[in-house]
Amino acid sequence: MSPRYDTILITGAAGRLGTELRRGLKPLARKLRLASRNGIADLAENEESVVFDLSDAEAVMKAVEGVDAIVHFGGAPNERPWQEILDSNIRGSYHIYEAARKHGVKRVVYASSVHAIGYHELTAQIDTAAPHRPDGLYGLSKCFVEDLGRLYWDKFGIESVALRIFSSFPEPADRRMLWSWLSFEDCNRLTVAALTAPVVEFTVSFGISDNTVKPVDNRLAAHLGYHPQDNTEGFRAAVEARTPTPAPKAPAVKRLGGWFVDLGHPDDEGTK
């Protein structure tokens, strides 16, 4: 793959998926600018590290200067207290889009989440045009940034792809992940597709591997050219042997968001 970009900024580059993206996106750009809160020491020859907090608008603006595309995987990675969600995910993402607008960046790829639509039932077979149904404050922040990306396309012409990532881990850890798993390699394939598709305008794509059970329909993102190549069948026997069969009518089993629907408000005392 020859470089399509001079410089790509990856936020959340020290995280689980950001670390994998460093490898997956390396052939796509002459330089990867890796953003994190604490810095990255093990830099390859085409990488540079920038340290800032997404809530710092000035620092974000500086980090985006000279960038051709942004892969925005930074922010609070799970359900967290409201103030953290507000600063990291909502304000932080606004800062990213404002910096993109002011520096002329034409494409943003955003790590959205299944939790933006977590209260939809598995049996509904939704596509990406289904309405938001967040299952917590984290999911709510993903809805906000999806709408932010749509606004910045409609009003300012910045293309965006929102990747609704389901469960991206080295291998499926439980029965839910037998259908929700996104392998690291497929996550890289999806992100590369979002960066290289000729035209994306504003696109939402489900981030899921080619698993046997398919609870969502990704046809509205077909123009990205994403073709998942991994599935969970090789893990099925081991996962089913070590995890109990859940009650079929339990909310966490019926809903796309899984156990997130069972969580209380993260600011309530004693909430885990």
Secondary structure as the mmCIF struct_conf table of DSSP 4:
data_model
#
loop_
_struct_conf.conf_type_id
_struct_conf.id
_struct_conf.beg_label_comp_id
_struct_conf.beg_label_asym_id
_struct_conf.beg_label_seq_id
_struct_conf.end_label_comp_id
_struct_conf.end_label_asym_id
_struct_conf.end_label_seq_id
BEND BEND1 ARG A 4 ARG A 4
STRN STRN1 TYR A 5 THR A 11
TURN_TY1_P TURN_TY1_P1 GLY A 12 ALA A 14
BEND BEND2 GLY A 15 GLY A 15
HELX_RH_AL_P HELX_RH_AL_P1 ARG A 16 LEU A 25
HELX_RH_3T_P HELX_RH_3T_P1 LYS A 26 LEU A 28
STRN STRN2 ALA A 29 SER A 36
BEND BEND3 ARG A 37 ASN A 38
BEND BEND4 ASP A 42 ASP A 42
TURN_TY1_P TURN_TY1_P2 GLU A 45 ASN A 46
STRN STRN3 GLU A 47 VAL A 51
TURN_TY1_P TURN_TY1_P3 LEU A 54 SER A 55
HELX_RH_AL_P HELX_RH_AL_P2 ALA A 57 VAL A 64
TURN_TY1_P TURN_TY1_P4 GLU A 65 GLY A 66
BEND BEND5 ASP A 68 ASP A 68
STRN STRN4 ALA A 69 HIS A 72
BEND BEND6 GLY A 75 GLY A 75
BEND BEND7 ASN A 78 ASN A 78
HELX_RH_AL_P HELX_RH_AL_P3 TRP A 82 GLU A 84
HELX_RH_PI_P HELX_RH_PI_P1 ILE A 85 ARG A 91
HELX_RH_AL_P HELX_RH_AL_P4 GLY A 92 HIS A 103
TURN_TY1_P TURN_TY1_P5 GLY A 104 GLY A 104
STRN STRN5 ARG A 107 SER A 113
HELX_RH_3T_P HELX_RH_3T_P2 VAL A 114 ALA A 116
BEND BEND8 ILE A 117 ILE A 117
TURN_TY1_P TURN_TY1_P6 GLY A 118 TYR A 119
BEND BEND9 HIS A 120 HIS A 120
STRN STRN6 GLU A 121 GLU A 121
HELX_RH_3T_P HELX_RH_3T_P3 LEU A 122 ALA A 124
STRN STRN7 ASP A 127 ASP A 127
TURN_TY1_P TURN_TY1_P7 THR A 128 ALA A 129
BEND BEND10 ALA A 130 ALA A 130
HELX_LH_PP_P HELX_LH_PP_P1 PRO A 131 HIS A 132
BEND BEND11 ASP A 135 GLY A 136
HELX_RH_AL_P HELX_RH_AL_P5 LEU A 137 PHE A 156
STRN STRN8 GLU A 159 ILE A 165
STRN STRN9 SER A 167 SER A 167
BEND BEND12 PHE A 169 GLU A 171
BEND BEND13 ASP A 174 ARG A 175
TURN_TY1_P TURN_TY1_P8 ARG A 176 ARG A 176
HELX_RH_AL_P HELX_RH_AL_P6 MET A 177 SER A 180
STRN STRN10 TRP A 181 TRP A 181
HELX_RH_AL_P HELX_RH_AL_P7 PHE A 184 THR A 196
BEND BEND14 ALA A 197 PRO A 198
BEND BEND15 GLU A 201 GLU A 201
STRN STRN11 PHE A 202 GLY A 207
BEND BEND16 THR A 212 THR A 212
BEND BEND17 VAL A 216 VAL A 216
STRN STRN12 ASP A 217 ASP A 217
HELX_RH_3T_P HELX_RH_3T_P4 ARG A 219 LEU A 224
BEND BEND18 THR A 232 THR A 232
HELX_RH_AL_P HELX_RH_AL_P8 GLU A 233 ARG A 242
BEND BEND19 THR A 243 THR A 243
HELX_LH_PP_P HELX_LH_PP_P2 PRO A 244 ALA A 247
TURN_TY1_P TURN_TY1_P9 PRO A 248 LYS A 249
BEND BEND20 ALA A 250 ALA A 250
HELX_RH_AL_P HELX_RH_AL_P9 PRO A 251 LYS A 254
STRN STRN13 ARG A 255 ARG A 255
TURN_TY1_P TURN_TY1_P10 LEU A 256 GLY A 257
HELX_RH_3T_P HELX_RH_3T_P5 GLY A 258 ASP A 262
TURN_TY1_P TURN_TY1_P11 PRO A 266 ASP A 267
BEND BEND21 ASP A 268 ASP A 268
TURN_TY1_P TURN_TY1_P12 GLU A 269 GLY A 270
#
